[in-house]
Amino acid sequence: MDVEASVRAFIEKTFLVDKDKTISTDESLLDSGLVDSTAVVELLTFIEGEFGIQVEDEEVVPENFETIEAIVALVDSKRHA
Amino acid sequence: MKQKLATLGDIAYLLNPVVSLSWMFQLARVHGRLRYLLRRETRAAIHGNIAAVCAEQKNGANIDRLTRQFFEYQQLRSLLVYLAPRLSLPEMSRLFPVEGLERLDWAVAQGKGVIVLGSHLNSVCMFSAVALLRRRGYRIGVALPTPEPHYSPSLLRRLLAPGSTEHHFTEHIGGFYAQFNVRPIIRRLQDKEAVAMAGDGWHSAAFAPVEFLGRTLPFTTGAMSIARLTGSMVVPLFVVGPPPDGLRVVLEEPFTVEKGRHPESEVQAKVSAWAKRLEHHLLENISCWHHWVIPNTLESMAAWPQRSLRERYEL
């Protein structure tokens, strides 16, 4: 499963109440209230474990978790670093 | 945040060995009264906020008195924070008597870390309470919403105590930066430490609607969400009474946030319950809530969720 699909599946399984809804790649996760600070921690645990990366504290900023697209970009940048 | 050259607090810190506390408190009161007289806009805002909450119970003269008390108490509390590193443990214990310490002890003994949930009631006195607990051997620190807190040492203070961390505010309260990224909080809880946070702030990614002071207002869900995630105990802390000699640190009944199948409602219930306790203490200590300094406090609070994340976190 590629990064985007994996991240999307985790978010939809963990945080989405309406299971029929689909989240678009550029939909705001934070402003919509789908993901809050605690959810970001759960997301971090997932992506660090799933993709074998380490996200530093200074990288945990809203911009990196605003959308699925941003999360994928973060993962890709850490994997290719 | 711009580095301050020196503050009035530095002067108090320098004078402390030669000027008695009672004199310093009197000076702080006078300072507060001067600000009450000179800061007309702020005075009007605070007066309006207090009147909106208790107009039915208090007459105009009483609201004026409460407004003046707000300014005096603000200066007295600041003085206590600046002086804290100089005060002996007996002095700190006298100024900040703690009720319910056995509740904190019990919560700590559960072994999953403790969130000590304070508020802006007698704002910054929570810092003093944490400093006192640290001196008594508790492993506790304060999660700060900005990298450089307001009471960061000025240049003068750094010159007075070069290389020393003992007299620096942040180290004194075990302060650490944690805002959008709450991992620093979670690490400490997992290490069975206690973390002090405020439950009535606006630095939050999410809010829950709560009936408070006669209207529906948003309260941050951060502390309860973290407690739910980590299984940590939550101990409400309220600093009540008039500074400087009437303060009491009240630690209330600990609770957990259940990890059931409905996270939103589980968190909502606990946020509402905590806010009810804040409301109770606030109505008995009306001039002690720091948020009155916000113009149209309750209307402004209602609008917090509409602010962008960047604004809420003041990035």
Interface residues (C-beta under 8 A of the other chain):
Chain A: L30 D31 G33 V35 D36 S37 T38 V40 V41 E42 L44 D57 V60 V61 P62
Chain B: F180 N181 V182 R183 P184 I186 S204 A205 A206 T221 G222 S225 I226 R228 L229 S308 L309 R310 Y313 L315
